[in-house]
Amino acid sequence: MEIAKIVGIGLVSVILAMAVRKQNPEFALLISISASVIIFLMVTPLLGQAIGMLQNIAGLMDTSSQYVTILMKIIAIAYIAEFGAQICLDAGESAVAAKIELGGKVLIMVTSAPVLFGLANLIAGIMP
Amino acid sequence: MDIQVIFQIAAVGILVAVLNQVLKSAGRDEQAMLTTLAGLLVVLFWVIQYISQLFTTVRQVFNL
């Protein structure tokens, strides 16, 4: 019952963060950061299996593995950018969160450039 | 293993809050602020270690 453990950790940390928030709010933010990190570390083994399954499927379709690694990189960038942005939103700093989101989008755009070029070449090849 | 970190951080937070009140009532406001900073730094180091562990885990999971 993984989900019960995850919800338990989440609730405990939220309650502790509320208890500490009145005196010093920094600790409340640190508690919420550590809670999100812990929950992610609990989920990673399952995530690894899902990623492995995805790679097997990609191997079956014999697409070039370059696109799969780009896909993995984009997922990782998206996850970490979202992690940072949510923490900044928790702290009330929406401007910083927006900048982090912007950085994530730009990085994803840059990483996915080869895929766009491949698609363009494909279409150019098809056109008479 | 993992829930302990949250309890440690909460314990340090509450301890610092109590120390603050005691020092303030004793009239030493500077020490109160310094203990808050010290507690914050200690907890920050723990959390930074955890976040670096998160980033290495993400790298391993997505085998980048």
N, CA and C atoms of all chains as a GROMACS GRO file, in nm:
protein
  576
    1MET      N    1   0.086  -0.120   0.000
    1MET     CA    2   0.000   0.000   0.000
    1MET      C    3   0.089   0.124   0.000
    2GLU      N    4   0.156   0.142  -0.113
    2GLU     CA    5   0.246   0.258  -0.124
    2GLU      C    6   0.170   0.388  -0.100
    3ILE      N    7   0.052   0.395  -0.154
    3ILE     CA    8  -0.018   0.524  -0.154
    3ILE      C    9  -0.049   0.566  -0.011
    4ALA      N   10  -0.075   0.468   0.077
    4ALA     CA   11  -0.107   0.506   0.215
    4ALA      C   12   0.016   0.569   0.279
    5LYS      N   13   0.134   0.511   0.250
    5LYS     CA   14   0.256   0.566   0.309
    5LYS      C   15   0.279   0.707   0.257
    6ILE      N   16   0.259   0.725   0.127
    6ILE     CA   17   0.283   0.858   0.069
    6ILE      C   18   0.190   0.960   0.130
    7VAL      N   19   0.062   0.927   0.139
    7VAL     CA   20  -0.034   1.024   0.196
    7VAL      C   21   0.001   1.049   0.342
    8GLY      N   22   0.042   0.943   0.412
    8GLY     CA   23   0.078   0.961   0.554
    8GLY      C   24   0.192   1.060   0.569
    9ILE      N   25   0.298   1.039   0.491
    9ILE     CA   26   0.412   1.130   0.501
    9ILE      C   27   0.369   1.271   0.467
   10GLY      N   28   0.288   1.284   0.361
   10GLY     CA   29   0.245   1.419   0.321
   10GLY      C   30   0.168   1.488   0.431
   11LEU      N   31   0.073   1.415   0.492
   11LEU     CA   32  -0.010   1.479   0.596
   11LEU      C   33   0.074   1.516   0.717
   12VAL      N   34   0.161   1.423   0.758
   12VAL     CA   35   0.243   1.452   0.878
   12VAL      C   36   0.327   1.576   0.853
   13SER      N   37   0.387   1.584   0.735
   13SER     CA   38   0.476   1.700   0.713
   13SER      C   39   0.395   1.829   0.703
   14VAL      N   40   0.274   1.821   0.646
   14VAL     CA   41   0.195   1.945   0.638
   14VAL      C   42   0.158   1.992   0.776
   15ILE      N   43   0.119   1.897   0.863
   15ILE     CA   44   0.079   1.937   0.999
   15ILE      C   45   0.198   1.995   1.073
   16LEU      N   46   0.314   1.928   1.059
   16LEU     CA   47   0.434   1.981   1.127
   16LEU      C   48   0.469   2.118   1.072
   17ALA      N   49   0.455   2.136   0.941
   17ALA     CA   50   0.488   2.267   0.882
   17ALA      C   51   0.395   2.374   0.939
   18MET      N   52   0.267   2.340   0.954
   18MET     CA   53   0.175   2.440   1.010
   18MET      C   54   0.212   2.472   1.154
   19ALA      N   55   0.254   2.368   1.228
   19ALA     CA   56   0.288   2.393   1.369
   19ALA      C   57   0.405   2.490   1.378
   20VAL      N   58   0.499   2.475   1.285
   20VAL     CA   59   0.622   2.555   1.298
   20VAL      C   60   0.606   2.689   1.228
   21ARG      N   61   0.502   2.701   1.142
   21ARG     CA   62   0.496   2.819   1.055
   21ARG      C   63   0.483   2.948   1.133
   22LYS      N   64   0.411   2.945   1.246
   22LYS     CA   65   0.383   3.074   1.311
   22LYS      C   66   0.514   3.137   1.360
   23GLN      N   67   0.597   3.058   1.428
   23GLN     CA   68   0.718   3.121   1.484
   23GLN      C   69   0.814   3.156   1.374
   24ASN      N   70   0.859   3.050   1.299
   24ASN     CA   71   0.953   3.085   1.191
   24ASN      C   72   0.911   3.013   1.064
   25PRO      N   73   0.861   3.091   0.967
   25PRO     CA   74   0.807   3.032   0.843
   25PRO      C   75   0.913   2.964   0.759
   26GLU      N   76   1.044   2.997   0.778
   26GLU     CA   77   1.144   2.931   0.692
   26GLU      C   78   1.140   2.781   0.713
   27PHE      N   79   1.125   2.740   0.841
   27PHE     CA   80   1.128   2.596   0.867
   27PHE      C   81   1.009   2.528   0.802
   28ALA      N   82   0.896   2.598   0.795
   28ALA     CA   83   0.780   2.535   0.732
   28ALA      C   84   0.811   2.506   0.585
   29LEU      N   85   0.877   2.602   0.519
   29LEU     CA   86   0.911   2.579   0.379
   29LEU      C   87   1.010   2.464   0.366
   30LEU      N   88   1.108   2.460   0.459
   30LEU     CA   89   1.208   2.352   0.451
   30LEU      C   90   1.142   2.217   0.474
   31ILE      N   91   1.043   2.213   0.563
   31ILE     CA   92   0.974   2.086   0.587
   31ILE      C   93   0.900   2.044   0.461
   32SER      N   94   0.836   2.140   0.392
   32SER     CA   95   0.760   2.099   0.272
   32SER      C   96   0.856   2.057   0.162
   33ILE      N   97   0.973   2.122   0.153
   33ILE     CA   98   1.070   2.079   0.051
   33ILE      C   99   1.114   1.937   0.079
   34SER      N  100   1.148   1.909   0.206
   34SER     CA  101   1.199   1.775   0.235
   34SER      C  102   1.090   1.672   0.216
   35ALA      N  103   0.965   1.708   0.245
   35ALA     CA  104   0.857   1.611   0.225
   35ALA      C  105   0.844   1.578   0.077
   36SER      N  106   0.850   1.681  -0.009
   36SER     CA  107   0.835   1.649  -0.153
   36SER      C  108   0.954   1.567  -0.202
   37VAL      N  109   1.074   1.594  -0.150
   37VAL     CA  110   1.188   1.514  -0.194
   37VAL      C  111   1.171   1.370  -0.150
   38ILE      N  112   1.125   1.350  -0.025
   38ILE     CA  113   1.111   1.214   0.026
   38ILE      C  114   1.008   1.137  -0.055
   39ILE      N  115   0.896   1.202  -0.085
   39ILE     CA  116   0.792   1.130  -0.158
   39ILE      C  117   0.843   1.093  -0.296
   40PHE      N  118   0.921   1.182  -0.358
   40PHE     CA  119   0.972   1.148  -0.490
   40PHE      C  120   1.070   1.032  -0.480
   41LEU      N  121   1.158   1.033  -0.376
   41LEU     CA  122   1.254   0.924  -0.364
   41LEU      C  123   1.183   0.792  -0.340
   42MET      N  124   1.064   0.797  -0.279
   42MET     CA  125   0.992   0.671  -0.258
   42MET      C  126   0.938   0.619  -0.389
   43VAL      N  127   0.905   0.709  -0.481
   43VAL     CA  128   0.836   0.665  -0.603
   43VAL      C  129   0.936   0.624  -0.710
   44THR      N  130   1.063   0.665  -0.698
   44THR     CA  131   1.156   0.644  -0.810
   44THR      C  132   1.169   0.498  -0.853
   45PRO      N  133   1.172   0.398  -0.763
   45PRO     CA  134   1.187   0.262  -0.818
   45PRO      C  135   1.076   0.229  -0.918
   46LEU      N  136   0.952   0.267  -0.885
   46LEU     CA  137   0.843   0.236  -0.980
   46LEU      C  138   0.862   0.316  -1.108
   47LEU      N  139   0.908   0.441  -1.093
   47LEU     CA  140   0.930   0.523  -1.212
   47LEU      C  141   1.036   0.459  -1.301
   48GLY      N  142   1.140   0.400  -1.236
   48GLY     CA  143   1.245   0.335  -1.316
   48GLY      C  144   1.188   0.222  -1.398
   49GLN      N  145   1.097   0.142  -1.337
   49GLN     CA  146   1.037   0.033  -1.415
   49GLN      C  147   0.958   0.089  -1.533
   50ALA      N  148   0.882   0.195  -1.509
   50ALA     CA  149   0.800   0.250  -1.619
   50ALA      C  150   0.891   0.299  -1.731
   51ILE      N  151   1.002   0.363  -1.693
   51ILE     CA  152   1.093   0.413  -1.796
   51ILE      C  153   1.153   0.296  -1.873
   52GLY      N  154   1.188   0.187  -1.802
   52GLY     CA  155   1.244   0.071  -1.870
   52GLY      C  156   1.144   0.015  -1.969
   53MET      N  157   1.017   0.009  -1.927
   53MET     CA  158   0.914  -0.044  -2.018
   53MET      C  159   0.908   0.044  -2.143
   54LEU      N  160   0.912   0.177  -2.121
   54LEU     CA  161   0.904   0.268  -2.236
   54LEU      C  162   1.018   0.240  -2.332
   55GLN      N  163   1.139   0.217  -2.273
   55GLN     CA  164   1.254   0.195  -2.362
   55GLN      C  165   1.240   0.064  -2.437
   56ASN      N  166   1.184  -0.040  -2.371
   56ASN     CA  167   1.163  -0.165  -2.444
   56ASN      C  168   1.073  -0.141  -2.564
   57ILE      N  169   0.963  -0.070  -2.539
   57ILE     CA  170   0.870  -0.045  -2.650
   57ILE      C  171   0.941   0.030  -2.762
   58ALA      N  172   1.020   0.130  -2.723
   58ALA     CA  173   1.092   0.208  -2.826
   58ALA      C  174   1.187   0.115  -2.901
   59GLY      N  175   1.251   0.022  -2.828
   59GLY     CA  176   1.342  -0.072  -2.895
   59GLY      C  177   1.266  -0.157  -2.995
   60LEU      N  178   1.144  -0.200  -2.960
   60LEU     CA  179   1.067  -0.284  -3.054
   60LEU      C  180   1.044  -0.208  -3.183
   61MET      N  181   1.008  -0.077  -3.168
   61MET     CA  182   0.972  -0.003  -3.290
   61MET      C  183   1.096   0.040  -3.367
   62ASP      N  184   1.212   0.001  -3.322
   62ASP     CA  185   1.344   0.032  -3.379
   62ASP      C  186   1.355   0.177  -3.426
   63THR      N  187   1.286   0.269  -3.348
   63THR     CA  188   1.317   0.411  -3.378
   63THR      C  189   1.457   0.437  -3.326
   64SER      N  190   1.523   0.538  -3.383
   64SER     CA  191   1.662   0.561  -3.339
   64SER      C  192   1.659   0.601  -3.192
   65SER      N  193   1.751   0.546  -3.113
   65SER     CA  194   1.743   0.567  -2.966
   65SER      C  195   1.773   0.712  -2.932
   66GLN      N  196   1.816   0.791  -3.031
   66GLN     CA  197   1.847   0.931  -3.000
   66GLN      C  198   1.720   1.002  -2.953
   67TYR      N  199   1.607   0.971  -3.020
   67TYR     CA  200   1.484   1.042  -2.983
   67TYR      C  201   1.440   1.000  -2.844
   68VAL      N  202   1.465   0.873  -2.806
   68VAL     CA  203   1.420   0.829  -2.674
   68VAL      C  204   1.501   0.902  -2.566
   69THR      N  205   1.632   0.918  -2.590
   69THR     CA  206   1.711   0.989  -2.486
   69THR      C  207   1.665   1.134  -2.477
   70ILE      N  208   1.631   1.193  -2.594
   70ILE     CA  209   1.581   1.332  -2.588
   70ILE      C  210   1.452   1.336  -2.508
   71LEU      N  211   1.366   1.237  -2.530
   71LEU     CA  212   1.239   1.234  -2.455
   71LEU      C  213   1.267   1.224  -2.306
   72MET      N  214   1.362   1.138  -2.269
   72MET     CA  215   1.394   1.123  -2.126
   72MET      C  216   1.443   1.255  -2.069
   73LYS      N  217   1.532   1.322  -2.146
   73LYS     CA  218   1.587   1.448  -2.094
   73LYS      C  219   1.477   1.550  -2.076
   74ILE      N  220   1.383   1.553  -2.171
   74ILE     CA  221   1.274   1.652  -2.160
   74ILE      C  222   1.189   1.623  -2.038
   75ILE      N  223   1.161   1.494  -2.012
   75ILE     CA  224   1.080   1.461  -1.894
   75ILE      C  225   1.153   1.502  -1.768
   76ALA      N  226   1.283   1.477  -1.764
   76ALA     CA  227   1.359   1.513  -1.643
   76ALA      C  228   1.359   1.664  -1.623
   77ILE      N  229   1.382   1.739  -1.733
   77ILE     CA  230   1.384   1.886  -1.720
   77ILE      C  231   1.248   1.933  -1.672
   78ALA      N  232   1.141   1.878  -1.731
   78ALA     CA  233   1.007   1.924  -1.693
   78ALA      C  234   0.982   1.896  -1.546
   79TYR      N  235   1.023   1.776  -1.500
   79TYR     CA  236   0.995   1.743  -1.361
   79TYR      C  237   1.070   1.836  -1.266
   80ILE      N  238   1.199   1.858  -1.291
   80ILE     CA  239   1.277   1.938  -1.196
   80ILE      C  240   1.230   2.083  -1.199
   81ALA      N  241   1.198   2.134  -1.319
   81ALA     CA  242   1.149   2.274  -1.326
   81ALA      C  243   1.019   2.286  -1.247
   82GLU      N  244   0.933   2.186  -1.260
   82GLU     CA  245   0.804   2.193  -1.191
   82GLU      C  246   0.828   2.185  -1.040
   83PHE      N  247   0.924   2.099  -1.000
   83PHE     CA  248   0.958   2.087  -0.857
   83PHE      C  249   1.000   2.222  -0.801
   84GLY      N  250   1.093   2.290  -0.867
   84GLY     CA  251   1.140   2.419  -0.817
   84GLY      C  252   1.031   2.524  -0.819
   85ALA      N  253   0.952   2.524  -0.929
   85ALA     CA  254   0.850   2.628  -0.940
   85ALA      C  255   0.744   2.611  -0.831
   86GLN      N  256   0.708   2.487  -0.803
   86GLN     CA  257   0.604   2.467  -0.700
   86GLN      C  258   0.654   2.514  -0.564
   87ILE      N  259   0.783   2.487  -0.535
   87ILE     CA  260   0.836   2.528  -0.403
   87ILE      C  261   0.835   2.680  -0.394
   88CYS      N  262   0.873   2.748  -0.504
   88CYS     CA  263   0.871   2.895  -0.499
   88CYS      C  264   0.728   2.944  -0.482
   89LEU      N  265   0.632   2.876  -0.546
   89LEU     CA  266   0.492   2.920  -0.528
   89LEU      C  267   0.450   2.900  -0.383
   90ASP      N  268   0.496   2.788  -0.325
   90ASP     CA  269   0.463   2.766  -0.182
   90ASP      C  270   0.512   2.882  -0.099
   91ALA      N  271   0.632   2.930  -0.129
   91ALA     CA  272   0.687   3.037  -0.047
   91ALA      C  273   0.622   3.170  -0.081
   92GLY      N  274   0.537   3.173  -0.186
   92GLY     CA  275   0.469   3.298  -0.219
   92GLY      C  276   0.543   3.380  -0.322
   93GLU      N  277   0.654   3.327  -0.374
   93GLU     CA  278   0.732   3.405  -0.471
   93GLU      C  279   0.689   3.363  -0.611
   94SER      N  280   0.577   3.420  -0.660
   94SER     CA  281   0.529   3.373  -0.790
   94SER      C  282   0.619   3.425  -0.903
   95ALA      N  283   0.686   3.539  -0.884
   95ALA     CA  284   0.773   3.589  -0.992
   95ALA      C  285   0.887   3.491  -1.016
   96VAL      N  286   0.950   3.446  -0.907
   96VAL     CA  287   1.062   3.353  -0.924
   96VAL      C  288   1.012   3.225  -0.988
   97ALA      N  289   0.893   3.179  -0.945
   97ALA     CA  290   0.839   3.055  -1.001
   97ALA      C  291   0.818   3.071  -1.151
   98ALA      N  292   0.767   3.189  -1.194
   98ALA     CA  293   0.744   3.209  -1.337
   98ALA      C  294   0.877   3.205  -1.411
   99LYS      N  295   0.982   3.262  -1.352
   99LYS     CA  296   1.113   3.261  -1.421
   99LYS      C  297   1.164   3.119  -1.433
  100ILE      N  298   1.145   3.039  -1.330
  100ILE     CA  299   1.192   2.900  -1.337
  100ILE      C  300   1.116   2.826  -1.446
  101GLU      N  301   0.984   2.850  -1.453
  101GLU     CA  302   0.905   2.785  -1.559
  101GLU      C  303   0.958   2.828  -1.696
  102LEU      N  304   0.988   2.959  -1.709
  102LEU     CA  305   1.040   3.008  -1.838
  102LEU      C  306   1.169   2.936  -1.874
  103GLY      N  307   1.259   2.925  -1.774
  103GLY     CA  308   1.384   2.855  -1.800
  103GLY      C  309   1.359   2.713  -1.845
  104GLY      N  310   1.267   2.644  -1.776
  104GLY     CA  311   1.236   2.506  -1.814
  104GLY      C  312   1.186   2.498  -1.956
  105LYS      N  313   1.096   2.590  -1.993
  105LYS     CA  314   1.041   2.585  -2.130
  105LYS      C  315   1.151   2.606  -2.231
  106VAL      N  316   1.240   2.706  -2.205
  106VAL     CA  317   1.345   2.733  -2.303
  106VAL      C  318   1.435   2.611  -2.317
  107LEU      N  319   1.471   2.550  -2.203
  107LEU     CA  320   1.560   2.434  -2.209
  107LEU      C  321   1.495   2.321  -2.287
  108ILE      N  322   1.364   2.301  -2.265
  108ILE     CA  323   1.297   2.192  -2.336
  108ILE      C  324   1.294   2.223  -2.484
  109MET      N  325   1.270   2.349  -2.518
  109MET     CA  326   1.268   2.385  -2.661
  109MET      C  327   1.404   2.355  -2.724
  110VAL      N  328   1.510   2.392  -2.651
  110VAL     CA  329   1.644   2.370  -2.709
  110VAL      C  330   1.672   2.222  -2.721
  111THR      N  331   1.634   2.144  -2.617
  111THR     CA  332   1.665   2.001  -2.623
  111THR      C  333   1.588   1.932  -2.734
  112SER      N  334   1.470   1.983  -2.763
  112SER     CA  335   1.388   1.910  -2.861
  112SER      C  336   1.414   1.959  -3.002
  113ALA      N  337   1.514   2.046  -3.023
  113ALA     CA  338   1.541   2.097  -3.158
  113ALA      C  339   1.571   1.982  -3.256
  114PRO      N  340   1.658   1.883  -3.223
  114PRO     CA  341   1.686   1.778  -3.322
  114PRO      C  342   1.559   1.708  -3.370
  115VAL      N  343   1.462   1.689  -3.278
  115VAL     CA  344   1.342   1.618  -3.321
  115VAL      C  345   1.270   1.700  -3.427
  116LEU      N  346   1.265   1.832  -3.403
  116LEU     CA  347   1.197   1.917  -3.501
  116LEU      C  348   1.267   1.909  -3.636
  117PHE      N  349   1.403   1.912  -3.632
  117PHE     CA  350   1.475   1.905  -3.759
  117PHE      C  351   1.446   1.773  -3.828
  118GLY      N  352   1.445   1.662  -3.750
  118GLY     CA  353   1.417   1.534  -3.812
  118GLY      C  354   1.281   1.535  -3.879
  119LEU      N  355   1.184   1.593  -3.809
  119LEU     CA  356   1.049   1.596  -3.867
  119LEU      C  357   1.050   1.678  -3.995
  120ALA      N  358   1.118   1.792  -3.992
  120ALA     CA  359   1.121   1.878  -4.111
  120ALA      C  360   1.184   1.803  -4.228
  121ASN      N  361   1.296   1.733  -4.199
  121ASN     CA  362   1.359   1.658  -4.310
  121ASN      C  363   1.264   1.552  -4.363
  122LEU      N  364   1.193   1.485  -4.269
  122LEU     CA  365   1.101   1.379  -4.311
  122LEU      C  366   0.998   1.438  -4.408
  123ILE      N  367   0.939   1.552  -4.365
  123ILE     CA  368   0.833   1.610  -4.448
  123ILE      C  369   0.890   1.655  -4.582
  124ALA      N  370   1.011   1.716  -4.575
  124ALA     CA  371   1.071   1.760  -4.703
  124ALA      C  372   1.093   1.639  -4.793
  125GLY      N  373   1.133   1.526  -4.734
  125GLY     CA  374   1.156   1.408  -4.817
  125GLY      C  375   1.028   1.361  -4.883
  126ILE      N  376   0.916   1.370  -4.808
  126ILE     CA  377   0.790   1.318  -4.864
  126ILE      C  378   0.740   1.407  -4.975
  127MET      N  379   0.761   1.540  -4.956
  127MET     CA  380   0.703   1.631  -5.055
  127MET      C  381   0.764   1.602  -5.193
  128PRO      N  382   0.686   1.605  -5.303
  128PRO     CA  383   0.741   1.576  -5.437
  128PRO      C  384   0.834   1.687  -5.484
  129MET      N  385   1.320   0.547   0.778
  129MET     CA  386   1.438   0.616   0.724
  129MET      C  387   1.398   0.757   0.684
  130ASP      N  388   1.293   0.770   0.604
  130ASP     CA  389   1.274   0.900   0.542
  130ASP      C  390   1.195   0.994   0.632
  131ILE      N  391   1.100   0.938   0.709
  131ILE     CA  392   1.014   1.027   0.788
  131ILE      C  393   1.095   1.096   0.896
  132GLN      N  394   1.213   1.034   0.930
  132GLN     CA  395   1.290   1.094   1.040
  132GLN      C  396   1.336   1.234   1.005
  133VAL      N  397   1.369   1.256   0.879
  133VAL     CA  398   1.424   1.388   0.843
  133VAL      C  399   1.321   1.495   0.874
  134ILE      N  400   1.194   1.464   0.843
  134ILE     CA  401   1.092   1.566   0.867
  134ILE      C  402   1.081   1.593   1.016
  135PHE      N  403   1.087   1.484   1.096
  135PHE     CA  404   1.077   1.506   1.241
  135PHE      C  405   1.197   1.584   1.291
  136GLN      N  406   1.316   1.556   1.236
  136GLN     CA  407   1.434   1.632   1.281
  136GLN      C  408   1.416   1.780   1.251
  137ILE      N  409   1.373   1.811   1.128
  137ILE     CA  410   1.358   1.951   1.090
  137ILE      C  411   1.255   2.018   1.179
  138ALA      N  412   1.143   1.949   1.203
  138ALA     CA  413   1.039   2.008   1.287
  138ALA      C  414   1.094   2.029   1.428
  139ALA      N  415   1.173   1.931   1.477
  139ALA     CA  416   1.228   1.945   1.613
  139ALA      C  417   1.318   2.067   1.621
  140VAL      N  418   1.406   2.082   1.519
  140VAL     CA  419   1.495   2.198   1.522
  140VAL      C  420   1.413   2.326   1.516
  141GLY      N  421   1.306   2.327   1.433
  141GLY     CA  422   1.224   2.447   1.423
  141GLY      C  423   1.162   2.484   1.554
  142ILE      N  424   1.105   2.384   1.624
  142ILE     CA  425   1.038   2.413   1.751
  142ILE      C  426   1.141   2.455   1.854
  143LEU      N  427   1.257   2.387   1.853
  143LEU     CA  428   1.362   2.421   1.951
  143LEU      C  429   1.404   2.566   1.932
  144VAL      N  430   1.424   2.605   1.805
  144VAL     CA  431   1.467   2.743   1.779
  144VAL      C  432   1.359   2.840   1.823
  145ALA      N  433   1.234   2.804   1.800
  145ALA     CA  434   1.126   2.895   1.840
  145ALA      C  435   1.127   2.912   1.991
  146VAL      N  436   1.142   2.801   2.063
  146VAL     CA  437   1.142   2.811   2.210
  146VAL      C  438   1.263   2.892   2.256
  147LEU      N  439   1.378   2.862   2.198
  147LEU     CA  440   1.499   2.937   2.239
  147LEU      C  441   1.478   3.085   2.215
  148ASN      N  442   1.413   3.115   2.102
  148ASN     CA  443   1.387   3.256   2.072
  148ASN      C  444   1.310   3.322   2.184
  149GLN      N  445   1.201   3.255   2.224
  149GLN     CA  446   1.118   3.317   2.327
  149GLN      C  447   1.198   3.336   2.455
  150VAL      N  448   1.276   3.229   2.492
  150VAL     CA  449   1.351   3.239   2.618
  150VAL      C  450   1.449   3.355   2.610
  151LEU      N  451   1.523   3.361   2.500
  151LEU     CA  452   1.626   3.466   2.491
  151LEU      C  453   1.561   3.603   2.486
  152LYS      N  454   1.446   3.612   2.419
  152LYS     CA  455   1.380   3.744   2.411
  152LYS      C  456   1.335   3.787   2.550
  153SER      N  457   1.278   3.690   2.625
  153SER     CA  458   1.232   3.731   2.758
  153SER      C  459   1.351   3.766   2.845
  154ALA      N  460   1.469   3.705   2.816
  154ALA     CA  461   1.587   3.741   2.896
  154ALA      C  462   1.647   3.872   2.846
  155GLY      N  463   1.587   3.929   2.740
  155GLY     CA  464   1.635   4.059   2.697
  155GLY      C  465   1.748   4.053   2.597
  156ARG      N  466   1.790   3.931   2.554
  156ARG     CA  467   1.903   3.923   2.458
  156ARG      C  468   1.846   3.899   2.319
  157ASP      N  469   1.799   4.003   2.252
  157ASP     CA  470   1.737   3.982   2.121
  157ASP      C  471   1.839   3.938   2.018
  158GLU      N  472   1.965   3.990   2.029
  158GLU     CA  473   2.062   3.953   1.924
  158GLU      C  474   2.085   3.803   1.926
  159GLN      N  475   2.109   3.749   2.048
  159GLN     CA  476   2.133   3.604   2.052
  159GLN      C  477   2.013   3.529   1.995
  160ALA      N  478   1.893   3.578   2.021
  160ALA     CA  479   1.774   3.508   1.969
  160ALA      C  480   1.783   3.500   1.818
  161MET      N  481   1.814   3.614   1.755
  161MET     CA  482   1.820   3.613   1.608
  161MET      C  483   1.932   3.522   1.561
  162LEU      N  484   2.044   3.521   1.637
  162LEU     CA  485   2.157   3.436   1.594
  162LEU      C  486   2.120   3.289   1.605
  163THR      N  487   2.050   3.251   1.709
  163THR     CA  488   2.014   3.109   1.719
  163THR      C  489   1.919   3.071   1.605
  164THR      N  490   1.828   3.163   1.570
  164THR     CA  491   1.740   3.130   1.456
  164THR      C  492   1.824   3.107   1.332
  165LEU      N  493   1.920   3.195   1.308
  165LEU     CA  494   2.004   3.178   1.188
  165LEU      C  495   2.079   3.047   1.195
  166ALA      N  496   2.135   3.015   1.312
  166ALA     CA  497   2.213   2.891   1.323
  166ALA      C  498   2.124   2.772   1.293
  167GLY      N  499   2.004   2.769   1.355
  167GLY     CA  500   1.914   2.656   1.328
  167GLY      C  501   1.880   2.648   1.183
  168LEU      N  502   1.855   2.763   1.122
  168LEU     CA  503   1.819   2.763   0.980
  168LEU      C  504   1.932   2.707   0.896
  169LEU      N  505   2.057   2.744   0.928
  169LEU     CA  506   2.170   2.695   0.847
  169LEU      C  507   2.182   2.544   0.860
  170VAL      N  508   2.169   2.494   0.982
  170VAL     CA  509   2.183   2.350   1.001
  170VAL      C  510   2.081   2.276   0.916
  171VAL      N  511   1.956   2.323   0.925
  171VAL     CA  512   1.850   2.253   0.852
  171VAL      C  513   1.871   2.268   0.703
  172LEU      N  514   1.923   2.387   0.663
  172LEU     CA  515   1.945   2.410   0.520
  172LEU      C  516   2.046   2.309   0.466
  173PHE      N  517   2.152   2.282   0.545
  173PHE     CA  518   2.252   2.186   0.497
  173PHE      C  519   2.187   2.048   0.479
  174TRP      N  520   2.106   2.005   0.577
  174TRP     CA  521   2.039   1.874   0.559
  174TRP      C  522   1.959   1.872   0.431
  175VAL      N  523   1.878   1.979   0.411
  175VAL     CA  524   1.786   1.977   0.297
  175VAL      C  525   1.866   1.982   0.168
  176ILE      N  526   1.979   2.055   0.167
  176ILE     CA  527   2.057   2.062   0.043
  176ILE      C  528   2.113   1.925   0.010
  177GLN      N  529   2.158   1.851   0.114
  177GLN     CA  530   2.204   1.714   0.086
  177GLN      C  531   2.091   1.633   0.024
  178TYR      N  532   1.970   1.648   0.078
  178TYR     CA  533   1.858   1.568   0.027
  178TYR      C  534   1.827   1.607  -0.116
  179ILE      N  535   1.832   1.736  -0.147
  179ILE     CA  536   1.800   1.779  -0.284
  179ILE      C  537   1.907   1.729  -0.380
  180SER      N  538   2.035   1.728  -0.338
  180SER     CA  539   2.137   1.676  -0.430
  180SER      C  540   2.114   1.528  -0.453
  181GLN      N  541   2.068   1.458  -0.346
  181GLN     CA  542   2.036   1.315  -0.365
  181GLN      C  543   1.921   1.302  -0.466
  182LEU      N  544   1.824   1.396  -0.457
  182LEU     CA  545   1.711   1.390  -0.551
  182LEU      C  546   1.763   1.405  -0.693
  183PHE      N  547   1.853   1.502  -0.714
  183PHE     CA  548   1.897   1.526  -0.852
  183PHE      C  549   1.975   1.407  -0.906
  184THR      N  550   2.061   1.343  -0.821
  184THR     CA  551   2.134   1.227  -0.872
  184THR      C  552   2.035   1.114  -0.901
  185THR      N  553   1.932   1.101  -0.818
  185THR     CA  554   1.834   0.995  -0.844
  185THR      C  555   1.763   1.021  -0.976
  186VAL      N  556   1.725   1.146  -1.000
  186VAL     CA  557   1.658   1.176  -1.127
  186VAL      C  558   1.751   1.139  -1.241
  187ARG      N  559   1.881   1.174  -1.228
  187ARG     CA  560   1.973   1.140  -1.338
  187ARG      C  561   1.978   0.990  -1.357
  188GLN      N  562   1.982   0.915  -1.247
  188GLN     CA  563   1.991   0.768  -1.264
  188GLN      C  564   1.862   0.714  -1.327
  189VAL      N  565   1.747   0.760  -1.277
  189VAL     CA  566   1.620   0.702  -1.324
  189VAL      C  567   1.606   0.727  -1.473
  190PHE      N  568   1.635   0.850  -1.516
  190PHE     CA  569   1.620   0.878  -1.658
  190PHE      C  570   1.746   0.843  -1.736
  191ASN      N  571   1.838   0.775  -1.671
  191ASN     CA  572   1.973   0.739  -1.719
  191ASN      C  573   2.023   0.838  -1.823
  192LEU      N  574   2.042   0.958  -1.777
  192LEU     CA  575   2.097   1.063  -1.866
  192LEU      C  576   2.248   1.057  -1.855
   0.00000   0.00000   0.00000
